[in-house]
Amino acid sequence: MSTVYKDILIGLLFITGIWGFVSGEFIASTVLFAGAAIYSNMVKRIN
């Protein structure tokens, strides 16, 4: 997977988490933020 696709995935997780937070789905947004943070750290450690 190229870095562009990884960046797009992380951005989509983050934006979806913000949208979930705004709409009141706090548990779902927390999971999405955590997923984005964990995946972002995994990508940085591999590269």
C-alpha positions, 0 to 999 in steps of 0.5 A: 500500500503506498503512502498516499493510500495510507494517508487517505485512510488515516484522514478518513478515519479521523474525519469520520471520527469528528463527524461521529463526535459532532453527531453524538456518537461518542463511543463510535468516534472514540473507536475511530480516533483510536483506530486512526492513532494506532494505525498512524503509529504502525505506519510510522514505525514500519516506514 
